[in-house]
Amino acid sequence: MTRKHVLDGVRVLDFTHVLAGPTCTRLMAETGADVIKVEAAPMGDMVRLMPALKDGRSGYYIQQNRGKQSICLNLRDPRAQEVIHKLVRDVDVVVENFTPGVMKRLNIDYATLSAINPKLIMCSISAFGQTGPLSDRPGFDYIAQAYAGVIDMIGEENGSPYFPGLGMGDVSTGAHAYGAITAALFHREKGGGGQHLDITLLDCLFHCHEINVQGYDGSNGQLVPHRSGAHHFAVAPLGMFKGKDKWLVIIAIGAQWENLLKVIGCENFKTDPRFADNAGRVKHKQVLIDAIEAWLRSTPSDEEAVRILEENHVPVAPVLSVPEAMAHPHHNERQTVRTITDRAFGKLKIPGVPLRFSAYPEFLDLQAAFLGEHNAEVLKGLGYADSDIAALAAGGVLASEPVPAASA
C-alpha cells in the first residue's frame, strides 16, 4: 500500500481553536493524518471571522485548518457528547486547547474518553497547564509571554517592554505538541499504551531562555537578564545596526570578531584592553556600535555592506519587512512562503510547513472545510441515518454553513 505521508492512517479528533492547537493539528494533517475538527455550535472556531476576509471566507482559518474535516456540535448537549463517545472508539489522538476543566464539564475529558478507548493519546494544550496555581486561568500567547519573562526581555532598557507582533508562543507550543504526540504514538507502537499529554504555552516559552535562566542562577545573580533595546544585553557585538537605508543584524563572536574588525578597519581594537573579552565588549558596546555604523554609512549601499560582510564570514542579515520576506527568492524556492488555492478564497500566500521529509518531498493538496461541512459524512460513518442527522440539526445539536455549489 502506498502511504500518502508519515502519519497516514493516524486518526485525530481535534477540539482546538484559534492558533496553538490548530497549529499542532495542521502539522498532523499536512503530514498525512486524518483530522476531524470539532467546532462549537453555532459559530465554530472564532477565527472564521478574522482577516483577511473575502466574501466571508477567512484566510486565517484557511491557513491553520487545511486538510481537516469539520463537524459542528453543541457540545453542552448530551446527544453531541454521545457522538464524541462513538467517534473516540476509533481514533488514535484527541487534541484540545480549552481552559482546564472544560473538557470534564463536557463529559469528554481524558478519564471519560480513555475508558472508552484505552489506547487513546490525548494532548491538552493550555496557557499554564492542567496543574499548578495558574492552571485554572484562561490565557493567550502574550499572557503566557508575560509570565514566562519573555516580554520583559523585549524593548528599550529604560522604556516600556514590547511584545512581538506574531504568534511565537502559540506556534512553538503547537510544534512542541506535535512532537510530543508523535513520540507518544511511537511509544504506543512499542507496547506502551495510551496516555495524556499536558503541553503549555508557558513551559514552551520559558524553554526559549538560552542565557537568561542559567546565567542568572549560575552567576549567583550577578548576571541579571534585562531588555536592552537593539543590542544584546550579554553579548557584543550582537544587535541591530543602522545602515544607509535599512537596519542590519550583525553578530561577531569568536573568530568572527577579528573578521569584523578587519572589514571595518578597526584592527587596533584587537589589542585594546577594553575589548579583550566579551564582558569588556558589552561594557563598551557603544564604541563598537558607533564604529560599525560609521563603516556602514561609508559603504555604497546596504546590499554592498551585506556582500562584504558575508564575503568575510561575518554573520549578517537585512531586517526585512513582512512583504519583503514574502518576496525573497530563498523563501519562495523552498516554499517557506507557499501559494495555495482555496475553493472559495482563491489563491492565497501562507507560511509553508517547516517539516521536510525526503521520502515525501511534495506537499499534500489540502482544502479547508466550511463550517459543519462533514456533519453528515462523519455521522453516517457512525451509523446515524439521514433522519437522525436531520433531527439533530433541527434540535440545534448540529450546525453548519452552506457550502457554495462551486466549492462542494
Secondary structure, DSSP 8 states (H G I E B T S, - for coil): ---SSTTTT-EEEEE--TTHHHHHHHHHHHTT-EEEEEEETTT-SGGGGSSSEETTEEHHHHHHHBTEEEEEE-TTSHHHHHHHHHHGGG-SEEEE-S-TTHHHHTT-SHHHHHHH-TT-EEEEEESS-SSSTTTTS---HHHHHHHTTSGGGSB-TTS-B---SS-HHHHHHHHHHHHHHHHHHHHIIIII--EEEEEEHHHHHHTT-SSHHHHHHHTTTSS-----TTB-SSSSSEEEEE-SSSEEEEE--THHHHHHHHHHT-GGGGG-GGGSSHHHHHHTHHHHHHHHHHHHHHSS-HHHHHHHHHHTT--EEE---HHHHHH-HHHHHTTSEEEEEETTTEEEEEE-----BTTB-S-----B--TTTTHHHHHHHTT--HHHHHHHHHTTSB------GGG-
